[in-house]
């Protein structure tokens, strides 16, 4: 199995990011897996499995640890996959009812899904059934991608049936497993090129009763928009017709990224496609060791009321002295002719695991209905 390139976004609430996830996936996981398998298959060589599974384990991160265990399972379960997968599935526990606040417990099954991805690829029916069972306990969004690539039509046909499954976890697998750019997973280049088969599945789930599923649909659309902005805009325009409040939220959620990128089609769908007559005045950018405060006044210089989508972005200086922009959402405003409004935001400059601050000049822009308006800079020494 090939290593992933990104950090994952799982369907559970992760612990504090300052605490490495791998610390919650220690050696006891392998011991519990060995115990659960031994209950249904007493001949399982637990001692030698644990010796292999824990050899070099401490040095590995979360996903490599899961893969390491999966490889040990491949070595010590029966070499005949049909026998092995029956044993493995017989050993699993009850289905997961919750979708939030479940901690790291479901990660117990990550080695199981990686085993199916690596060792079951030549056994389509058995492996799809295994993923159906496993996704109701963790998620099979990573393992199913191998099957989408090798058996695209068969897998898509089955996912179409699963889109109406009683299990919300199975329905979510349909939308999450087909994401073209799923974090921590190999991309699906065929769907990046032509996302229509995915859009067909998402249309079946756009009014799903569970927010858990609809959020996944929105994330998939967001992925699609990065490679196919026209498909995203066309899809949400069609879905707007007769849309419920829940579906309207689903439509807006994936458009946020496109709007941050200033894409005209997304701005038009949201009602901010027209240029506005406005001015930015009285800019104040002040910094301390703790934060930067950015405030400005936006004035409607036109002769009639205007709807405005106002964001701003900071061009963060990186280690190589180049800059990388990050957009911060502000608000939508409706200003009468000649009316003005003071707005702004305080941004922390404390070191975080997700952002390191480097010395240099950081440019600041206001983004007004997609138009970039430079307003100043601040310096970190």
Secondary structure, 3 states (H helix, E strand, C coil): CCCCCCCCCCCCCCCCCCCCHHHHCCCHHHHHHHHHHHHHCCCCCHHHHHHHHHCCHHHCCHHHHHHHHHHHHHHHCCCCHHHHHHHHHHCCCCCCCCCCCCCCHHHHHHHHHHHHHHHCCCCHHHHHHHHHHHCCCCCCCCCHHHHHHHCHHHHHHHHHHHCCCCCHHHHHHHHHCCCCCCCCCCCCHHHHHCCHHHHHHHHHHCCCCCHHHHHHHHHHHHHHHHHCHHHHHHHHHHHHCCCCHHHHHHHHHHHHHHHHCCCHHHHHHCCCCCCCCEEEEEEEEEECCCEEEEEEEEEECCCCCEEEEEEEEEEEECCCCCEEEEEEEEEEEEECCCCEEEEEEEEECCCCCCCCCCCEEEEEEEEECCEEEEEEEEEEC
